[in-house]
Amino acid sequence: MFSQPPHFNDHDSGHAKEPDTRLLDQTPIGAFITDSHGHIRYANQALLKMTGWSQQELLGRTPAVFKSGRQQRADYETLWKTIKSGTPWFGRLVNRRFDGSLYAASVKIFPLISKDTLTGFLAWQEDVSERERLQATVNRQSGLLVDLSQRLPGLIVQIHFGPEGNSWVPFASRLLPELLGVDAGDMAHDASRLFQCCPPHEETRVWQLIHQTLPVGGQLTEEIEVRAPDGSPRWLSLTARIERLDTGAALAHCYLCDISDRRLAQDKLRETLKVLQEQNDQLRLAQHAAGQAARAKNRFLATMSHELRTPLHAIIAGADLLATNSLSGENREILERIASGGRSLTAIIDRILEFAENRTRRESGEPGRFCLNDLFRRVTDNLQPISTQKEVRLHVRNPLNGTLLHGPDIAIEQVLITLGENALKFTKAGSVIFAVKREVTTDGSDRFRFSVTDTGIGIPENKKEIIFQPFAQVDDGDDRAYQGAGLGLANCRQVIERLGGQIGFESEAGRGSTFWFTLSLEELPTATEAPSAAETAPHPLHILAVEDDRTAQFLIKHVLKRLGAEASIAQHGSEALDLMREKHDFDLILMDCNMPVMDGFQTTRKIRAGAGGEAYRTIPIVALTALVSPKDIQRCYDAGMNAYLAKPLTLICFQDTLEQFLPWWKQKKDETAKDTAAHASSKARSRKEPIGPRHEPV
């Protein structure tokens, strides 16, 4: 701290001899000499510079000129008593400069003895103000760091690793005993106890990690297991910075934080995830099993439909053929009962398949293929009992009659039913109108607007903002006349928005309301007209029937014969392609779907690819099959077929199809009276049945 001044002692007593002032002038430490009464006889340059006094001003004065008034009187009394006794005095004084500023001085005063007589004093002064200021700053910062280390939620530890393999702990914050049950004093010479807080296997692992890092230094981050003072397991997060020292030793600055709660939460999370994974695995197995069961059910229904429709095709088509003959009244009645029974059985099969298909898609959320006519029929059938009871008429405005769509028909149906129920609830008289129209979109997609309009009580202005909120009621008084939970419209909004659509309403109190929603839906092709070269050159109609069932072949031949057409029969798709390569006068193809060797889907794709000849790439192909599910119908269109007819076939539906694709044939006169009568019957129908999956036999 104090730079040692030159010694002028004449013996070991500490007394000083009279110094050489030339030597004093060379030293950087302030010095002055007084006589035995304390009057200054000399001051060196360092003192003059330090105090601001000049040599002339100091000479003859006493050191009292340096007094600051900050020292206690007793300090000076002790000083003088000491030096007058011939003993040196060392101490710190706060002195005053010539300009009045204060400074801290480290002072050493030596008595000057000559021949056992006190002749004066030699005083050394060093300005230590800056040193003390820096030391105070260091102490303050050290105190802050220590205070911070004591307040941190974690433990700070310094570990010194000696070059000989020894280790000790120079510093540890207050959490050490609480966290690990050891005291820093116990590790002042040996840090091994710190590592003994770990289980044996963990202690070995931690030592290995440290020894791997010690030679090179750097940072170490680990999670370690320790034993708490009560013996319970605890997990700590260790972050250590290992510093290499010039002595060959290393200093590890460590921060340890208790992460036991986090590890416990992670363990519980892992257990939960494991349970969830097991449950997901079980759910996947259950879903797989359910899927297999659903597919098995669908295969069974499709198979049963096919197996039932094939003989029904023989019954109904055969009855239609017989009906064209001249029969007695009794025989005609018997024939009509046979045909009526067949049609009833067909309708039952249709309803069973429709129910199974809708239930499957309800469970899976899968969109389906649907006809707008059928959709509105199901909705109005559902609401008819309520409307009849309230004497409110139901109307449907469907300018898109017969349009086929692909989309979430089950959800659309449910929303329309909910909106219809809501309309009927608030309509005492008048009507409820269901409507649909196509809207033009900027991106070219097909968007459809569905609406339900009533002539009911309408919605007050103060209720319009909350109408789609859960539990909202138009009539929410204690004596309200309209019951309900207030969830119907909220559910409709959730469903439509989940499907990517919009829902809204317009209403006027006392006049009624219109609720609407819009959805983007895919419009599917119906019976597509295919160009045919035969249209420009009428000739005897020649149809290729691809059918493997003998009874169906027999009926097709006779139906076509009654219509004045020639039929060629192929047992399967491969045989049909061979016939097409040999003959070049086919006008239309009737295509069964389920056949051996090559099915109808594959055959159609090959024909469209030119496998039957370039002339037949665009020939009209009409499906005639017992497969009636929406998926199978769509497969027909996807394969390239132009239209779809379901077994059992009726003469009228078949004639409609031929007239649509072969208009030249429609104009041709039949040569037989029976064919003329059948054709006249077809022309006399007030409206045509749409070609689609559901044809009620006539």
Protein Blocks (a to p, Z undefined) as FASTA:
>chain_A
ZZcdddfbfbfnopacdddfklmmmpcbdcddddfkopafbdcfklmmmnopafklmgop
afklmpgolacfklmmmmmmmmmnopacddddddddfkopacddddddddddeehiafbd
cdddddfklmmmmmmmmmmmmmmmmmmmmmpmbdcddddddfkopacdfbdcfklmmmno
pafklmmmocklmmmmpcfklmmmmmmmmmmmmmngpadddddddddfkopacddddddd
ddddfkopacdddddddfklmmmmmmmmmmmmmmmmmmmmmmmmmmmmmmmmmmmmmmmm
mmmmmmmmmmmmmmmmmmmmmmmpccdfklmmmmmmmmmmmmmmmmmmmmmmmmmmmmmm
mmnopacdddfklmmmmmmmmmmmmmmmnopacddddfkgoiacddjfklmmmmmmmmmm
mmmmmpmbhcddddddddddfkopacdddddddfbebjafklmmmmmpghiafblcfkbc
bgcehlmmmmmmmmmmmnopacdddddehiapcddddddddddddddddddfklmmgcdd
ddddddfbfklmmmmmmmmmmnopacdddfbfklmmmmmmmpccbfbdcddfbdghiafk
lmmmmmmnopnojklmmgccddddfbfbfklmmmmmmnopabdcdddddfklmmmmmmmm
mmmlmmpccfbfklmmmmmmmmmpmbdcdddfbdcdZZ
